[in-house]
């Protein structure tokens, strides 16, 4: 579904991504793990069109998408749930969720999907008229995930969904993602600093270090790799 080949991204003179290549097949959960500053979020932002690519290619659904702007990518089902939640603090929960369906024309289906999201995360239904900025951090992350799901993703890109959250909230969100993948075949590309939880969820994984892919393989195999254990799992 998604293929990245030899991707190079610069911030001024800083070479942030140095030939990153990875792929995500339909129905997979693939995770990208690495330390802070390794290039995880830059990769994700390049995929959805928020960072300029100096060279390399991105193919989605068999089509090159380098010339697509971000709204077109979203409209084609390539949807980002960004790092730091980035909800609209002055809008209500319901309004934030409706924004997720802004590019969709099937408004009745959008409304039905919002009901479904509120069933997945009941606290959103309970607080649907509450401003997003008054929610707790965990509730805001649920809202960010829910808003992305209302966009009807074919491939959901999640950037650090566990960041700063209590373990029970993290479990709730990751259990929901696992169920969506298992029951509905949702394809997921996950960027996550918590390597343990990411590798438990994913089918396959890539390890990125200073802008380059260092390791790749089945998630279980990487979890057992001594290099990953020492660097990312604290073993």
Protein Blocks (a to p, Z undefined) as FASTA:
>chain_A
ZZcehiacdehjacfbgoiacdddehiacdddddehilpmmmmmmmnopaccfbdcddee
hiafklpcfklmmmnopacddehhlpafkbcfklmmmmmmmmpmblmlmmmmmmmmmmmm
mmlmmmmmpcfklpcfklmmmmmmmmmmmnopabdcdehklgopafklmmmmmmmmmmmm
mmnopacddddfblmlmmmmpmbdcddeehiafbgcdfklmmmpmklmmmmnoZZ
